[in-house]
Amino acid sequence: MIIQVCVGSSCHLKGSEEVVGLFQKAIEDHGLDSDVTLAGSFCVGKCNRIGVTVQVDDQVFTGVTRENFKEFFDNNVLGKLNQERM
């Protein structure tokens, strides 16, 4: 799985650095270092007024924040990995 967090100027101002840190910690805490590649990306053209744009494999999500990170990670990372393993 490849997770790309937008670090362009708009997302940077909305907290992309913090979201990257949350991903790093969650990936480590769940032992997913060999399953997930975390990368930064520049603007993917899906800017939103709230939160950061994140791409998980081919799917683009907008509005990821510290407040909704856990739900996002559980649903779109852990959930997807669990489906792939079945």
C-alpha positions as CSV (number, residue, x, y, z in Angstrom):
1,M,0.0,0.0,0.0
2,I,1.3,3.5,-0.9
3,I,0.0,6.4,1.2
4,Q,0.8,9.9,-0.2
5,V,0.2,13.0,1.9
6,C,0.0,16.3,0.1
7,V,2.7,18.7,1.4
8,G,1.9,21.4,-1.0
9,S,1.5,25.0,0.3
10,S,-2.2,24.8,0.9
11,C,-2.1,21.4,2.7
12,H,1.0,22.5,4.6
13,L,-0.9,25.4,6.1
14,K,-3.7,23.0,7.0
15,G,-1.4,20.7,9.0
16,S,0.1,18.2,6.6
17,E,3.3,18.0,8.8
18,E,1.2,16.8,11.7
19,V,-0.8,14.4,9.6
20,V,2.5,12.9,8.3
21,G,3.6,12.4,11.9
22,L,0.3,10.7,12.8
23,F,0.8,8.3,9.9
24,Q,4.3,7.6,10.9
25,K,3.3,6.8,14.4
26,A,0.2,4.7,13.4
27,I,2.2,2.7,10.9
28,E,4.9,2.0,13.5
29,D,2.3,1.2,16.3
30,H,0.5,-1.3,14.0
31,G,3.7,-2.9,12.7
32,L,3.0,-2.0,9.1
33,D,6.4,-0.9,8.1
34,S,6.7,-3.7,5.5
35,D,3.2,-3.2,4.3
36,V,2.9,0.5,3.8
37,T,5.0,3.1,2.0
38,L,4.5,6.6,3.3
39,A,5.4,9.5,0.9
40,G,4.9,13.1,0.5
41,S,3.4,14.5,-2.7
42,F,2.8,18.0,-4.1
43,C,-0.7,19.2,-5.0
44,V,-3.0,16.5,-6.5
45,G,-5.6,19.2,-7.4
46,K,-8.1,18.3,-4.8
47,C,-7.7,21.1,-2.3
48,N,-10.3,21.5,0.4
49,R,-11.0,24.2,2.9
50,I,-10.5,21.8,5.8
51,G,-7.7,19.4,6.3
52,V,-5.2,17.6,4.2
53,T,-5.4,15.6,0.9
54,V,-4.2,12.0,1.2
55,Q,-4.0,9.4,-1.5
56,V,-4.2,5.7,-0.5
57,D,-3.1,3.7,-3.5
58,D,-5.4,5.1,-6.3
59,Q,-8.0,6.6,-4.0
60,V,-7.9,10.4,-3.1
61,F,-9.4,11.7,0.1
62,T,-9.7,15.2,1.3
63,G,-10.2,16.8,4.7
64,V,-7.9,14.6,6.8
65,T,-7.2,16.3,10.1
66,R,-5.8,15.4,13.5
67,E,-9.4,15.1,14.8
68,N,-10.5,12.5,12.2
69,F,-7.2,10.8,11.6
70,K,-7.9,7.7,13.7
71,E,-11.2,7.0,11.9
72,F,-9.6,7.6,8.6
73,F,-6.7,5.3,9.4
74,D,-8.9,2.6,10.7
75,N,-11.3,2.7,7.7
76,N,-8.9,3.4,4.8
77,V,-5.7,1.8,5.8
78,L,-6.3,-1.0,8.3
79,G,-9.7,-1.8,6.7
80,K,-8.2,-2.0,3.2
81,L,-5.2,-4.1,4.4
82,N,-7.5,-6.5,6.2
83,Q,-9.6,-6.9,3.0
84,E,-6.5,-7.5,0.9
85,R,-5.4,-10.3,3.3
86,M,-8.6,-12.2,3.1
